[in-house]
């Protein structure tokens, strides 16, 4: 009897061990299939790094020199007829009311030979899928400029519905063809309005210190970019438009706010249009590690913050210049990167195939534009403004003014200083998508772009 009992226990234990070992092997295989380690090899030794710099050296510039400046502007309301999901912060579901309507805005600039245009959306980002749809619609409408530059306000209380893929569905309002069709249709309307209103203009650049209203959100008293930068278009009848940047994140409104809103950029645009400009277009600058210093998170608080910024823009100009030479040149640099590095811990990341499945296309590139002696660089990476001071200095040494924007129809996550890569900040853990070394990589790319533009 004891022998039979021991035999039964032995068989049971053996079977349990087999099941445990089998389960372990299954989980191990799943883990190996889904996760891998962070690649910390020097970025300068990577083939993609050398290839990108070779492309930068050999990328052709296109454009011309004309006899005068022409500019026009237009906008179109893109507020959906029915509520859609809010995008920004954590998923909140559909908006419950419209605090302020959403618009797509366009500015077209020409020298009589070369024509470029900015398209600006009151959205979190311009997803590659949306950019591709808009480009297709504009091309079919026969109004494609020589260079089209996408920008966004980066509001965290804007609408979703333009981000495909599982992660887009889970966290960013998914992909709603009706929303995309609306954005495409109204982009065409705004761009057409900007073309039909083309008229002779003078161009000027302004730089304003608004350092009281923005801070480094990683490091207390850490470096940050304090400036508002403006390109101003003035017609002969005195009507003005401006495209301008600032580095504070559009996160003034509460993460629990359930209204559709453009956050402080919207109210700042309105304040500037009430005071001086017929048309104001806010394009998010180097927002990657910058927070607004707002008095609160209600709409009234945000309007107060915008009013303070408007006063600073009106009163605290630190630099002004006129762009007299009607020369426009432009190029586009395709960026190669490491394999995706969406981390789940300090040294573990999901496999590239899983990243690509969840997020899809990221369209990494730089749009580079030179207008007179003003250099504009638009990035797919959410750049940190801590780099800006030395970029400005280099631009000045090369007799250039500099404006940098983000959300250019590609999105590759945050680009922050490399020394922060292992810190426990959301922006350098969950939102740093392409591994260590990209701070230095983008710093050198932009520095070289500045040098080549002279």
Secondary structure by P-SEA (a helix, b strand, c coil): caaaaaaaaaaaaaaaaaaaaaaaaaaaaaaaacbbbbbcccccccaaaaaaaaaaacbbbbbbbcccccccccccccccccccccccccccccccccccccbbbbbbbbcccbbbbbbbbccccccaaaaaaaaaaaaaacccccbbbbbbccccccccccccccccccccccccaaaaaaaaaaaaaaaaaaaaacccbbbbbbbbbcccccccccccccccccbbbbbbbbcccccccccccccccccccccccccccccaaaaaaaaaaaccccbbbbcccccccbbbbcccccaaaaaaaaaaaaaaaaccccbbbbbcccccccbbbbbbbccccccccccccccaaaaaaaccccbbbbbbbbcccbbbbbbcccccccaaaaaaaaaaaacbbbbbbcccccccccccccccccccccccccccccccaaaaaaaaaaaaaaaaac
